[in-house]
Amino acid sequence: MSTLPPLLFALRGSESYSARVAQWLGCALARHEERDYEDGEHKCRPLDPVNGREVVVFHGLYGDDQQSANDKLCRLLFFCGALKDAGARRVQVVSPYLCYGRKDRRSQPQDPTITRYVAAFFEASGVDQLITLEVHNPAAFDNAFRMPAWNLQCTELFAGHFATLVGNDEVVAVSPDSGGVKRAELFRQALERLLGRSVGSALMEKHRAHGSLTGTLLIGDVCGKTAIVFDDLISTGDTLKHAGIACQKAGAGRLFAAATHGLFTAGSQLFDQPIFEHIAIADTVPPFRLPPDCVTRHLRILDSTALVASLLAENGAFDCA
């Protein structure tokens, strides 16, 4: 068995995040080649020898202005297959944002459960382990993968951020819908431990039909308190805004929001009439859809790379000095 440390590869578009994880581990990124062909096909191969080596491949599977989520997924799977064909002993994938996490169940007859299909694709490509952050439905994620698959929770990261901001205020952790209750509760518990005092909880009623949100019931007391709306991701921002407005109407004294993945698919629409003092997100998806001044004024971006580096260090012999 090789005693060499794992090789770390970063596919195109994921270099910045990967380099920061590698810095935590004291490693450099390995070399690879990516080529695009005239008809839209693509190939990717390692340039450093991988035979007998453990390798880690980084790729965030969000669509951007260069590649769709489907493009990135396909390229990642093909590269992992190439690594195994070249003799890699073990292939780990780090995908800070994992695509298709929201399509985890059948909501109407003959619906696909794409989360499960994605898991099958990873396994068929020879991936031995997956690390991702804050999946939409942890139970569906755990059930979809037969190989070791780690869902890193970011609750402690956000709790540390807000613990420095709330002072002596009474604080309430708000779930913007029933599906996020467990996630918001983990955040509440983490914040309570750091503050050393009680943190309340609240739940916003939400129903979605034909692209519109309804529901007016806010369960929990936010009046005169600091309310923090906590979710896994921001797409259009409608869910956060729906909960935030309800907290405003219920008399919240201060209002913040947090979500691990900031997709902002509707651009800066969420900030046209700001209701939050700021929104905290992790660095799993760069806020490329937002103007720079909007990012500066309305967002606080938290570094999640230490979480990933810590887990990789536990799972692999990283001594790259």
C-alpha positions as CSV (number, residue, x, y, z in Angstrom):
1,M,0.0,0.0,0.0
2,S,1.3,3.5,-0.9
3,T,2.5,5.6,2.0
4,L,2.4,8.8,-0.1
5,P,-0.2,11.4,0.9
6,P,-3.4,11.8,-1.2
7,L,-3.4,13.8,-4.4
8,L,-5.8,16.7,-4.5
9,F,-7.4,17.7,-7.9
10,A,-9.6,20.7,-8.5
11,L,-11.8,20.7,-11.6
12,R,-12.3,23.9,-13.5
13,G,-14.3,26.4,-11.5
14,S,-13.5,24.9,-8.2
15,E,-9.9,26.0,-7.9
16,S,-10.3,28.8,-5.3
17,Y,-12.2,26.7,-2.8
18,S,-9.9,23.7,-3.3
19,A,-6.8,25.8,-2.9
20,R,-8.0,27.0,0.5
21,V,-8.7,23.4,1.7
22,A,-5.2,22.4,0.4
23,Q,-3.7,25.3,2.3
24,W,-5.3,24.1,5.6
25,L,-3.8,20.6,4.9
26,G,-0.4,22.0,3.9
27,C,-0.7,20.5,0.4
28,A,-0.5,21.7,-3.2
29,L,-3.1,20.8,-5.8
30,A,-2.2,18.1,-8.3
31,R,-1.9,18.7,-12.0
32,H,-4.6,17.7,-14.6
33,E,-5.7,18.7,-18.1
34,E,-9.2,19.6,-19.3
35,R,-10.0,19.9,-23.0
36,D,-13.2,21.0,-24.7
37,Y,-14.0,19.7,-28.2
38,E,-15.8,21.5,-31.0
39,D,-19.0,19.6,-30.6
40,G,-19.3,20.3,-26.9
41,E,-17.8,17.1,-25.7
42,H,-15.1,17.2,-23.0
43,K,-12.2,15.2,-21.6
44,C,-10.3,15.5,-18.4
45,R,-7.2,13.5,-17.3
46,P,-4.7,13.6,-14.5
47,L,-1.2,14.7,-15.4
48,D,0.4,13.5,-12.1
49,P,0.7,9.7,-11.7
50,V,-2.2,8.3,-9.7
51,N,-1.5,4.6,-9.8
52,G,-1.8,3.1,-6.3
53,R,-2.6,6.6,-4.9
54,E,-5.5,7.9,-2.9
55,V,-7.0,10.9,-4.6
56,V,-9.4,13.7,-3.7
57,V,-11.4,15.5,-6.4
58,F,-13.1,18.9,-5.7
59,H,-16.0,20.2,-7.7
60,G,-19.0,22.3,-6.7
61,L,-22.0,21.1,-8.7
62,Y,-23.9,24.4,-9.2
63,G,-24.7,25.9,-12.6
64,D,-22.9,29.1,-13.4
65,D,-22.3,31.3,-16.5
66,Q,-19.7,28.9,-17.9
67,Q,-21.2,25.4,-17.2
68,S,-24.5,24.0,-16.2
69,A,-24.9,21.7,-13.2
70,N,-25.3,18.9,-15.6
71,D,-22.0,19.7,-17.4
72,K,-20.1,19.8,-14.1
73,L,-21.7,16.5,-12.9
74,C,-20.8,14.8,-16.2
75,R,-17.2,16.1,-16.1
76,L,-16.7,15.1,-12.5
77,L,-18.0,11.5,-13.1
78,F,-15.9,11.1,-16.2
79,F,-12.8,12.3,-14.4
80,C,-13.4,9.9,-11.5
81,G,-13.7,7.1,-13.9
82,A,-10.5,8.1,-15.6
83,L,-8.7,8.1,-12.2
84,K,-9.9,4.6,-11.4
85,D,-8.9,3.4,-14.9
86,A,-5.4,4.9,-14.3
87,G,-5.0,2.8,-11.1
88,A,-6.1,5.2,-8.3
89,R,-6.5,3.1,-5.2
90,R,-9.3,5.2,-3.7
91,V,-11.3,8.2,-5.0
92,Q,-12.9,10.7,-2.7
93,V,-15.1,13.5,-4.0
94,V,-15.6,16.8,-2.2
95,S,-18.6,18.6,-3.6
96,P,-19.3,21.6,-1.4
97,Y,-22.7,22.0,-3.2
98,L,-24.3,18.8,-4.5
99,C,-26.8,19.3,-7.3
100,Y,-30.3,17.7,-7.4
101,G,-30.5,17.6,-3.6
102,R,-34.0,19.0,-3.7
103,K,-35.4,16.3,-6.1
104,D,-35.4,13.6,-3.4
105,R,-39.0,12.4,-3.5
106,R,-42.0,11.9,-5.7
107,S,-44.4,14.8,-5.5
108,Q,-46.6,13.6,-8.2
109,P,-47.2,10.3,-10.2
110,Q,-44.2,9.0,-12.2
111,D,-41.9,11.7,-10.7
112,P,-38.2,11.0,-10.8
113,T,-36.1,10.7,-7.5
114,I,-33.0,12.3,-9.0
115,T,-31.1,12.4,-5.7
116,R,-31.0,8.6,-5.9
117,Y,-30.0,8.5,-9.5
118,V,-27.1,10.9,-8.8
119,A,-25.9,8.5,-6.1
120,A,-26.0,5.6,-8.5
121,F,-23.9,7.6,-11.0
122,F,-21.2,8.3,-8.4
123,E,-21.0,4.6,-7.5
124,A,-20.9,3.5,-11.1
125,S,-18.0,5.9,-11.8
126,G,-15.9,4.3,-9.1
127,V,-16.2,6.9,-6.4
128,D,-15.4,5.5,-3.0
129,Q,-16.5,8.3,-0.7
130,L,-18.4,11.6,-1.0
131,I,-18.2,14.7,1.2
132,T,-20.7,17.5,0.8
133,L,-22.1,20.3,2.9
134,E,-25.6,20.9,4.2
135,V,-27.8,18.7,2.0
136,H,-31.4,19.6,1.6
137,N,-32.8,16.4,3.0
138,P,-30.3,14.5,5.2
139,A,-32.5,11.4,5.4
140,A,-32.9,11.1,1.7
141,F,-29.2,11.7,1.2
142,D,-28.3,8.9,3.7
143,N,-30.7,6.5,2.0
144,A,-29.6,7.3,-1.5
145,F,-25.9,6.4,-1.1
146,R,-24.5,3.0,-0.4
147,M,-20.9,4.2,-0.3
148,P,-19.7,6.3,2.6
149,A,-21.2,9.8,2.1
150,W,-20.7,12.6,4.6
151,N,-23.0,15.5,5.0
152,L,-21.1,18.3,6.9
153,Q,-23.4,20.4,9.0
154,C,-22.6,24.2,9.0
155,T,-24.7,25.0,12.1
156,E,-21.6,25.5,14.4
157,L,-20.1,27.8,11.8
158,F,-23.2,30.1,11.7
159,A,-23.7,29.9,15.4
160,G,-20.2,31.2,15.9
161,H,-20.9,34.1,13.5
162,F,-24.1,35.2,15.2
163,A,-22.9,34.7,18.8
164,T,-20.6,37.7,18.3
165,L,-23.4,39.9,17.0
166,V,-26.5,39.5,19.2
167,G,-25.0,40.8,22.5
168,N,-27.4,40.4,25.3
169,D,-30.5,40.3,23.1
170,E,-33.1,37.6,23.4
171,V,-32.6,35.4,20.3
172,V,-35.0,33.2,18.3
173,A,-34.0,30.7,15.6
174,V,-36.7,30.6,12.9
175,S,-37.3,27.8,10.5
176,P,-38.8,29.2,7.3
177,D,-40.8,26.0,6.7
178,S,-41.7,22.7,8.3
179,G,-39.1,20.8,6.3
180,G,-36.3,22.8,7.9
181,V,-37.3,22.4,11.6
182,K,-34.6,19.9,12.4
183,R,-31.9,22.1,10.7
184,A,-33.0,25.2,12.6
185,E,-33.1,23.3,15.8
186,L,-29.5,22.2,15.4
187,F,-28.6,25.8,14.8
188,R,-30.6,26.9,17.9
189,Q,-28.8,24.3,20.1
190,A,-25.4,25.4,18.8
191,L,-26.1,29.1,19.4
192,E,-27.5,28.3,22.8
193,R,-24.3,26.5,23.8
194,L,-22.1,29.4,22.7
195,L,-24.2,32.1,24.3
196,G,-24.7,30.1,27.5
197,R,-28.4,31.1,27.7
198,S,-31.7,30.1,26.3
199,V,-32.4,30.6,22.6
200,G,-36.0,30.4,21.4
201,S,-37.5,28.8,18.3
202,A,-40.1,29.7,15.8
203,L,-41.7,28.1,12.7
204,M,-43.1,29.8,9.6
205,E,-46.1,28.2,7.8
206,K,-45.3,27.8,4.1
207,H,-47.3,26.2,1.2
208,R,-46.0,26.2,-2.4
209,A,-48.3,25.8,-5.4
210,H,-47.6,26.7,-9.0
211,G,-44.6,28.8,-8.1
212,S,-46.3,30.9,-5.4
213,L,-45.9,30.9,-1.6
214,T,-48.8,31.1,0.8
215,G,-49.1,30.7,4.6
216,T,-49.4,33.4,7.3
217,L,-49.0,31.5,10.6
218,L,-45.8,32.2,12.5
219,I,-45.5,29.8,15.5
220,G,-43.3,31.2,18.2
221,D,-42.7,34.5,19.9
222,V,-40.3,36.9,18.1
223,C,-41.7,40.2,19.5
224,G,-38.9,42.5,20.6
225,K,-36.3,39.8,20.0
226,T,-33.5,39.2,17.5
227,A,-34.8,36.7,14.9
228,I,-32.5,34.6,12.8
229,V,-34.1,32.8,9.8
230,F,-32.0,29.7,9.1
231,D,-32.2,27.6,6.0
232,D,-30.0,25.3,3.9
233,L,-30.0,27.3,0.7
234,I,-31.3,30.5,-1.0
235,S,-32.5,30.1,-4.5
236,T,-34.9,33.0,-5.5
237,G,-35.0,34.1,-1.8
238,D,-38.8,34.0,-1.7
239,T,-38.9,31.6,1.2
240,L,-36.5,33.7,3.4
241,K,-38.4,36.8,2.5
242,H,-41.8,35.2,3.3
243,A,-40.5,34.3,6.8
244,G,-38.7,37.6,7.3
245,I,-41.8,39.7,6.6
246,A,-43.8,37.6,9.0
247,C,-41.2,38.2,11.7
248,Q,-41.3,41.9,11.0
249,K,-45.0,42.0,11.3
250,A,-44.8,40.0,14.6
251,G,-42.5,42.8,16.0
252,A,-39.0,41.3,15.8
253,G,-36.5,43.8,17.1
254,R,-33.6,42.8,14.8
255,L,-33.7,40.4,11.8
256,F,-31.0,38.3,10.2
257,A,-30.9,35.3,7.9
258,A,-28.5,32.5,7.2
259,A,-28.2,29.8,4.6
260,T,-25.2,27.6,3.7
261,H,-25.7,27.8,-0.1
262,G,-26.4,31.2,-1.7
263,L,-27.5,30.5,-5.3
264,F,-29.4,33.8,-5.8
265,T,-31.0,32.6,-9.0
266,A,-33.2,35.7,-9.1
267,G,-30.2,38.0,-8.9
268,S,-30.4,40.9,-6.4
269,Q,-34.2,40.8,-6.3
270,L,-34.1,39.7,-2.6
271,F,-32.3,42.9,-1.7
272,D,-34.5,45.4,-3.7
273,Q,-36.2,46.2,-0.4
274,P,-33.9,44.8,2.2
275,I,-35.5,43.4,5.4
276,F,-32.5,41.7,7.0
277,E,-29.6,43.5,8.6
278,H,-27.5,41.0,6.7
279,I,-27.6,37.5,5.3
280,A,-24.8,35.1,6.3
281,I,-23.9,32.4,3.7
282,A,-21.1,29.9,3.4
283,D,-18.5,30.0,0.6
284,T,-19.8,26.8,-1.1
285,V,-21.3,28.8,-4.0
286,P,-19.7,32.1,-5.0
287,P,-22.4,34.9,-5.2
288,F,-21.5,35.5,-8.9
289,R,-25.1,36.5,-9.7
290,L,-25.0,39.5,-7.4
291,P,-23.4,42.9,-8.1
292,P,-20.2,43.4,-6.0
293,D,-21.7,46.3,-4.0
294,C,-24.8,44.1,-3.1
295,V,-22.4,41.4,-1.8
296,T,-20.5,44.0,0.3
297,R,-23.6,45.6,1.8
298,H,-25.9,42.7,2.4
299,L,-23.9,39.5,2.7
300,R,-21.4,38.0,5.2
301,I,-19.6,35.1,3.6
302,L,-18.2,32.4,6.1
303,D,-15.3,30.2,5.3
304,S,-16.2,26.5,5.4
305,T,-12.9,25.1,4.1
306,A,-11.6,24.3,7.6
307,L,-14.6,21.9,8.1
308,V,-13.7,20.0,4.9
309,A,-10.0,20.0,5.7
310,S,-10.6,18.6,9.2
311,L,-12.7,15.7,7.8
312,L,-10.2,14.9,5.1
313,A,-7.4,14.9,7.7
314,E,-9.3,12.4,9.7
315,N,-9.9,10.2,6.7
316,G,-6.5,10.4,5.0
317,A,-2.8,10.5,5.7
318,F,-2.1,14.1,4.9
319,D,1.5,14.9,5.7
320,C,2.5,17.0,2.7
321,A,5.3,19.0,4.2
